[in-house]
């Protein structure tokens, strides 16, 4: 490899300025961290008592690394593949996260039904025996297929979601290249690494990252099919749109960008208006044929879900809020947001209608007041495209490369050395660690007892599938006592946990060796465990997992018990 040297000293001045601004931005956000009201990775929690000088040192090293990266000459044809591989490698850095969001229990439970009973059962019982809440079937179906093919191991899910993230980065590059040029595409793809919150979501067993991929795929395929035509591309494009529709209900709103694509191509595309309209309608017909055919089979389920979205989810958007300042300045690198804002003015001056395609989903988020970081994950590639367009207005290529590299590297440092340690010290980490411990135990079955907790918004029973995700043991579950739902459960974003029902694969009528016990509780003192004292007779304490945070009311502290030698041979209830 050869080193490319800047042609003028002006580049050095600009690069130093960008480096200093990057450090200044971090210090400013650190001082103002009380303004970050994100519900998962707020800076006021992540950096509470943190060593700011250590982070500054790491960020300075990151700036140096970004400089080196932008000085290295890499063959142009290799850059897209390198971007894909680098984004995957970054995603793997976060695989040690626990499942910190309770919604993962739904997707795991639905996927496990497919693994245990088969795809026919899944398709027939989705929405009835398999509780679907407001989830659409595509993502849990894919997770279930992975379990069926490779085994019920979390790392396979993480590899899949990380591949989807890298695929989104690559698709974002392709869209940027299609709209403007290769450089804009590369900048846009790299900017997806400049969103610390997004990086923490990549390994989680949720629907947000898959939805982001399918939505981005739909946008790219529609643009290409409208421009090139042909039966094959039109059918594939319609299928891609259908996949986005089936991934998550929130994607439906964002898919209103498709008419914007048609309108933009009417004016700036290579084909005449009639051709563009005909191709657009063909894509719509294919996607509708697929979606309506599937929806007709589950009409009652879909109708109930849409009703729940209207009466519960839509009003909830006004209650479950995080400020735009939090999302667009703390959870996303501020340079991305500012570049996107500058791009609006540049696109307006140039009358660039292609920019409207990228801007439309982001505009919907702002106008409709969607103030929850998780809910806007699918539109982040469009935000990256906007920011890339803004940065493309900079004439010096070295400055553009260094600015994007600085954004990506500093965001990775913040996520890796700030967000990740915080998440690993949440009580959700106990489920991960206890599951691994159980897998190493000499026991065929594990009976899980989830004790009720006072004044929490989560039903403790939902921790059972999250524990199951991390162990290969047979789980048997019996409630440890009824938990009292909070008074505001009807409007709580965690309402689904109180409507959670134990899947029948957790029931066991088999006899044999006594199972190990896993007790999940909010506290592990004698008072908290008094209700199960008789249950613990004949057992000895084998392990305790009590990592606890001071942020969230619900805690999943776990004790593992194994039967004593003289009782291990007794039956399920302790009887011979």
GUZA-874309 format. One record per residue (C-alpha): residue in three letters; x, y, z. Coordinates in pm, whole numbers, plus 50000, padded with zeros to 5 digits. Layout:
AlaXYZ ...
# end
This chain:
Unk500005000050000 Unk501185035349935 Unk500735066150146 Unk498945095449989 Unk500325129050102 Unk498215160550100 Unk499025184949824 Unk498785216550035 Unk499185227250393 Unk495545238650391 Unk494495202450427 Unk496485199350747 Unk494775229650895 Unk491345216150810 Unk492155181450943 Unk493395195751272 Unk490275217351293 Unk488025186951241 Unk489925167751510 Unk489605195951761 Unk485925200651679 Unk485325163451729 Unk486855164852078 Unk485005197152155 Unk481695181552052 Unk482245152352287 Unk483125175552577 Unk480065197152506 Unk477735167252500 Unk479375153452814 Unk478745186153000 Unk475155187452871 Unk474485150152922 Unk471535157353152 Unk469645167452837 Unk469865132152699 Unk466615114552787 Unk467165082652589 Unk465495053752774 Unk468335028852725 Unk471705045552669 Unk471295080852803 Unk474625098452842 Unk473655108053195 Unk473685070753283 Unk476405058753048 Unk478925084753162 Unk477825088553524 Unk481095088853717 Unk482945079853399 Unk486555089453337 Unk486145117053080 Unk489915120553035 Unk490195083852940 Unk487515088652676 Unk489225120052549 Unk492485100952516 Unk490745072752328 Unk489005097752101 Unk492345114552028 Unk493775080551937 Unk490705075251721 Unk491385107651534 Unk494945096251472 Unk493635062751346 Unk491155080851121 Unk493985101650977 Unk496045070550902 Unk493035053450743 Unk492405082750510 Unk496075084450409 Unk496265048050300 Unk495695042249931 Unk493175014349870 Unk492095002849523 Unk488765019449447 Unk487044987249344 Unk487814972249688 Unk486254999949895 Unk482624987449892 Unk483694952349998 Unk485984967050263 Unk483104988450391 Unk480914957450417 Unk483584937750605 Unk484464966350839 Unk480824972050931 Unk480434935051008 Unk483584935251218 Unk482324965351414 Unk478994947951474 Unk480744917551622 Unk482374939751886 Unk478964942952051 Unk477994906052055 Unk478764904252428 Unk475744926252505 Unk472904911352705 Unk469374913052567 Unk468594945952740 Unk465174951652578 Unk462274930052693 Unk460754928652343 Unk463354902352256 Unk461294877652461 Unk458484879952203 Unk460694873151905 Unk462494844652080 Unk459214828652189 Unk457714830651840 Unk460914817451680 Unk461144788551925 Unk457624777551833 Unk458844772851477 Unk461934754151595 Unk459964730951826 Unk456824724451621 Unk457874731951264 Unk457134758351004 Unk453644744650929 Unk452614749351290 Unk454154784051293 Unk452214795350987 Unk448974779951110 Unk449164791651473 Unk450834825451436 Unk448484850351596 Unk446504824151791 Unk448484798151987 Unk451584818551905 Unk450894852452058 Unk451904878751804 Unk451054911151989 Unk451724937951721 Unk454544918451552 Unk454464908151190 Unk455634872851106 Unk458664877550879 Unk461374884651136 Unk460414857651392 Unk460004833251103 Unk463564840350989 Unk464854836651346 Unk462974803851380 Unk464454790451059 Unk467934798851188 Unk467204779751509 Unk465924750251309 Unk468914749251075 Unk471794757751308 Unk470514752251660 Unk469054773951932 Unk472164794651991 Unk472184832252016 Unk475394837151819 Unk473684825451500 Unk471014852151544 Unk473714877951608 Unk475624867651298 Unk472404870951097 Unk471464905451230 Unk475044917551185 Unk474994905450825 Unk471764925050776 Unk473434955750922 Unk476414951850687 Unk473974945650404 Unk472234978250489 Unk475584996450482 Unk476254981950137 Unk472764990150009 Unk473145025750136 Unk476345028249933 Unk474495015349625 Unk471655040249667 Unk474065069349711 Unk475975058649401 Unk472725055649207 Unk471475089949319 Unk474725109549292 Unk478105092649259 Unk480355065849403 Unk481925089149658 Unk478565099749801 Unk477595063249832 Unk480765054050018 Unk480345083650252 Unk476715074050323 Unk477555037850398 Unk480375047750632 Unk478185072850815 Unk475985044450942 Unk478945036251167 Unk478635071151314 Unk475495063351510 Unk476445048851852 Unk472895038951943 Unk472485019551620 Unk475664999751687 Unk474254987552019 Unk471084975151847 Unk472834953751585 Unk473274921751795 Unk469844922251962 Unk467084897451880 Unk464604924151774 Unk462924934751449 Unk464444969451409 Unk467704961351228 Unk466034935650996 Unk463334961250916 Unk466024986950838 Unk467574962450593 Unk464324953350419 Unk463224989750392 Unk466564999850242 Unk466404970050006 Unk462924980849897 Unk464085016249819 Unk467105004549619 Unk465194977949426 Unk462395002049332 Unk464875028149206 Unk466705002248995 Unk463574985348862 Unk461955018148759 Unk465085029148576 Unk465874996048403 Unk462564977748375 Unk462264941148284 Unk459964914548425 Unk462574899848658 Unk463654932548826 Unk460034944048861 Unk458974911549029 Unk462014911649256 Unk461364947749347 Unk457734940449431 Unk458904911249645 Unk461374933649828 Unk458574958249903 Unk456424929650033 Unk459234918350264 Unk459464953450408 Unk455684953750459 Unk455854920350643 Unk458754930350869 Unk457144956451095 Unk454054978351091 Unk456095010251128 Unk457705002250791 Unk454325008350627 Unk454565045250706 Unk458105047650575 Unk457165029550254 Unk455265060850153 Unk458675070450014 Unk457945047849714 Unk455545072649545 Unk458195099249604 Unk460645077349412 Unk458195075249121 Unk457645112949120 Unk461375119949133 Unk462095095848849 Unk459315111548641 Unk461315143548637 Unk464925132048653 Unk464855095548546 Unk466165082148214 Unk462695070848098 Unk459495088247994 Unk456575094448235 Unk454425066248095 Unk457215040848134 Unk457965052048489 Unk454295050448589 Unk453795016448428 Unk456805002048607 Unk455765017748937 Unk452295002748910 Unk453784968848821 Unk455874969249139 Unk452814979349340 Unk450754951149186 Unk453354924649270 Unk453774936449628 Unk450024938949683 Unk449474904149540 Unk451934889449789 Unk450834909550091 Unk447074907150034 Unk447284869649969 Unk449094864150299 Unk446974888950492 Unk443794871950374 Unk444914840250552 Unk445264859550879 Unk442654886450830 Unk441294884551186 Unk444784886151339 Unk445874915451125 Unk442624933951196 Unk443114929751571 Unk446704941351547 Unk445794972151348 Unk443094979851603 Unk445674976751881 Unk448014999551692 Unk445285025951665 Unk444075024152024 Unk447365016752202 Unk450485021851993 Unk449575054251815 Unk448495072852132 Unk451545058352304 Unk453875077152070 Unk452925108452261 Unk453805092352596 Unk456885071152525 Unk459035100052414 Unk462685108452382 Unk463685142952265 Unk464985149551916 Unk468015165552082 Unk468765132052246 Unk468345111751929 Unk470015134651675 Unk472865148651883 Unk473675123252155 Unk472665089852000 Unk473755100251650 Unk476965119551593 Unk476065156751573 Unk478145161151257 Unk475745137651077 Unk472715157951183 Unk474345191051095 Unk475525177850758 Unk471995165650682 Unk470605200150765 Unk473185216750539 Unk472265191950266 Unk468655204150268 Unk469785238850166 Unk472215225249905 Unk469575202649749 Unk467045231049743 Unk469485253849562 Unk470345226749311 Unk466715215249278 Unk467865179449330 Unk464695158549341 Unk466635126749422 Unk467445142149757 Unk463705142849834 Unk463705104749831 Unk466245103450113 Unk464675132450300 Unk461065120050293 Unk461255093350569 Unk463295116650793 Unk460765144350731 Unk457965120850839 Unk459785114051166 Unk460045151351237 Unk456545161751125 Unk454755132851297 Unk456825137051612 Unk458125101251632 Unk460275107151938 Unk461705073052017 Unk465145063151892 Unk464195026551840 Unk461265035651619 Unk463385055451373 Unk466145029551322 Unk464715019150980 Unk465125054650844 Unk468735059550956 Unk470175049550614 Unk468165078050464 Unk469625102050722 Unk473095089250630 Unk472365096250263 Unk471285131650346 Unk474435137750548 Unk476615122950273 Unk475055146850023 Unk475905175750252 Unk479495164450301 Unk479825159049925 Unk479635196649883 Unk483145198850035 Unk485595201049747 Unk488715186849916 Unk488485148949893 Unk490915143750182 Unk488835165650410 Unk485645146550326 Unk487295113150391 Unk488785124550719 Unk485515140150839 Unk483595107850777 Unk486345086350926 Unk486405108551237 Unk482645105851275 Unk482735067951245 Unk485775062151467 Unk484665085651745 Unk481185070051748 Unk482655035051767 Unk484875045952058 Unk481885060852245 Unk479745030152183 Unk482515005252264 Unk483995021852572 Unk480885039752698 Unk477675022752593 Unk478894986752596 Unk480284986552955 Unk477065002753074 Unk474914976352904 Unk477114948153032 Unk476534960153387 Unk472744960053363 Unk470914932953555 Unk469924917953218 Unk473514905253203 Unk472594880653481 Unk470304862153238 Unk473174858452993 Unk475684847053255 Unk473284824053436 Unk472254807953108 Unk475854800053023 Unk476404786353375 Unk473364763853343 Unk474614750453010 Unk477774738553184 Unk475884721253468 Unk475284684153485 Unk471504686353470 Unk469034677553199 Unk466284701253309 Unk466104735053481 Unk463004746553661 Unk462734784353654 Unk460914803753923 Unk460314840853852 Unk459314857654176 Unk456984887754171 Unk458534922154217 Unk456824952454364 Unk456514985254179 Unk457944973753846 Unk456564978953496 Unk457674944753366 Unk456084911153436 Unk458944889553576 Unk457674859653375 Unk459074875553060 Unk462594868753190 Unk462064831353138 Unk462404831352756 Unk465304855752784 Unk467084830853012 Unk466164802752776 Unk467874821552491 Unk471224817852669 Unk471084781352771 Unk470754747952596 Unk469014731152891 Unk465374720552890 Unk463464748253068 Unk460484740253291 Unk458574770353416 Unk456104774353700 Unk455144809353817 Unk456524818854156 Unk453314836854246 Unk451064862254077 Unk452694895654002 Unk450674927154050 Unk450394946853729 Unk450994984453762 Unk447985007253756 Unk449055022653425 Unk449604989153253 Unk447024997152984 Unk449185025552857 Unk452605010952937 Unk455015002952650 Unk455644970352841 Unk451984960652850 Unk452724930052638 Unk454694914552926 Unk451554913553138 Unk449654896152860 Unk452474871052822 Unk451444834652848 Unk453834806152910 Unk454304785952591 Unk453344749652632 Unk456884738252550 Unk457834750252901 Unk455424725653061 Unk456834692453166 Unk455134661553306 Unk458204639553285 Unk459704622753587 Unk463324614753655 Unk466174632753820 Unk465204664254004 Unk465834694953792 Unk468194722753882 Unk466464754354000 Unk466924789553867 Unk465284816154083 Unk464824850653928 Unk464084878054182 Unk464444915154243 Unk466314908454569 Unk468084877754698 Unk467604882855072 Unk465784858355300 Unk462574878555300 Unk462354878454920 Unk463014841054899 Unk460794831355194 Unk457874821454971 Unk459914793454812 Unk461824781755119 Unk460124747655114 Unk460824744354744 Unk464534748854816 Unk464664719855063 Unk467004693454930 Unk468874718754717 Unk472174736354763 Unk473254769854626 Unk475394764354316 Unk475774799354175 Unk474614835154211 Unk474414862553950 Unk473644896054105 Unk474934923553875 Unk472644952853944 Unk472264988053812 Unk470775018353981 Unk468895029953672 Unk466045005853607 Unk463444994753863 Unk463144959353731 Unk466044936653822 Unk466744900853719 Unk468984887453996 Unk469454849853975 Unk470394821454204 Unk471094786654071 Unk470424756554293 Unk471354720454232 Unk469784690654413 Unk471814674754688 Unk473094639954615 Unk470554622354835 Unk467614639454659 Unk468854640854301 Unk467144607854212 Unk463714618554337 Unk460894627054104 Unk459824660553977 Unk458014670954295 Unk460554656154530 Unk458644623254569 Unk460064589254491 
# end
